[in-house]
């Protein structure tokens, strides 16, 4: 069994929210993160859960999920994913 190469994609992002799960009443536990400047980041593709026109949903440590705003459009992000060898519709 060989090692699989890790695929990355680059995007200008800023973290928006952290989702910690649910409380006893099944309400989501969400922390809004302070506004910050966009930063360029290399993102390990296996951490990406989904992408919308405005946000990337990222799997994070401690069973949390973060949403990151990103610069550009969903179509531009699709192109970046294809360039990284990921099949997207």
Secondary structure, DSSP 8 states (H G I E B T S, - for coil): -------EEEEEEEEEEEEEEE-TTS-EEEEE------EEEEEEGGGEEEE-SSEEEEEETTTEEEEEEESS-HHHHHHHHHHTT----
